Amino acid sequence: MKRTLTVACTLLGSAWACAVRAQNPSPMDIRACTAIESDAQRLACYDHATGRVNLPAPRRRTDKGTTPSVFGHDLHSRAAVDQAQANPEVAAPLSLLDSRWELSPEAKLGTFNVRGYKPVYALPVFATSNQNASPHSPNPLNTVTTPQQLQNIEGKFQLSLKTKLWQGVFGDAGDLWLGYTQSSRWQVYNSRTSRPFRETDYEPEAMLVFDTHYDVFGWDGRLLGIGINHQSNGRSNPLSRSWNRVVADVGFERDGWTLMLRPWWRIPEGGPDDNNPDVSDYIGRGQMQIVREWNGQEFSLLLRHSLRGGSRSHGAGQFTWSFPIAGNLHGYLELFKGYGESLIDYNHNATYLGLGVSLLDWY
């Protein structure tokens, strides 16, 4: 078949004609699809060759002019999506949550594909007027006695990825995902102390995610998940901080909006090894996040609370704004107020403002 295709292309005398021929093979010429460089066009070629021509197209990022991919952008070319939308036999585009968590059958991409999870960004400016120079904990072994020499302006960056380990855990239902997030606060302008990393938090987690379909006050319930989460800063006493949680995820959406509810239960540790015994009273026992896509921009508001009263009532709020700069590069602004911006600051109340760029947003 490859010899036939090569001869045909030679006779046509045109590389362009050859590409067109390769992108539109008959079912007998499926191996010709391997010659296509574009991932999106190669996938469309395989679908066409195998008769999969009436599948729903992935959701087009209309506001940003792109479509989701492995990292949240450009899974299919814009022309391919426009062609699919023009075809009345093609179903509606995938939803926001569907495009990121592969919920419906037509969104499944198999296992071990690296995908984006939380935002990936770099903030050259991350500032506060109340830097935590003396981290402390009810555990005496985790209390700093000599204040650190810290500057109020530093840098911050975050990496966050996930991959599907097992598709269809219960037949056609349930996918097992593994996620990893790492965020660092870097005293990059603090030459007096050799520009150290003030805090780096490591957060691996495993999540079992289900596709759901129900309506609550006009919101479409699309996702239900349960998982195990570990978070630590990998440091020795007195700066060591860590905890483990069982986390639930409930996802809702409507046009241009996504709502995530995330309650959790801390797995008890106790004893002298618990370096932050009251962490749930500060970082909280659950959070709510709402994400809005509008006119090429993305806004996110995250609220969390201890769900306790009196002296155990603490929480935090975080607002982020992403706006296009060039291609997949976006400007990124982060405003945080409250407790637990990082693990070392879990019981420290402060306001932080960051400005930089992002390569991947929430959805």
KAFENGI-V357457 format. One record per run of one state. SS is the DSSP state (2 for helix, 1 for strand, 0 for the rest). FROM is the first residue (numbers start at 0). TO is the last residue. If there is no record, write none. Layout:
BEGIN
ss from to
SS FROM TO
SS FROM TO
END
This chain:
BEGIN
ss from to
0 0 0
2 1 11
0 12 13
2 14 22
0 23 25
2 26 34
0 35 37
2 38 48
0 49 58
1 59 60
0 61 64
1 65 66
0 67 76
2 77 85
0 86 94
2 95 100
0 101 103
2 104 106
0 107 113
1 114 115
0 116 118
1 119 127
0 128 138
2 139 141
0 142 151
1 152 169
0 170 171
1 172 185
0 186 189
2 190 192
0 193 195
1 196 215
0 216 217
1 218 231
0 232 240
1 241 253
0 254 255
1 256 265
0 266 277
2 278 280
0 281 284
1 285 293
0 294 295
1 296 304
0 305 308
2 309 311
0 312 313
1 314 325
0 326 327
1 328 338
0 339 347
1 348 359
0 360 362
END
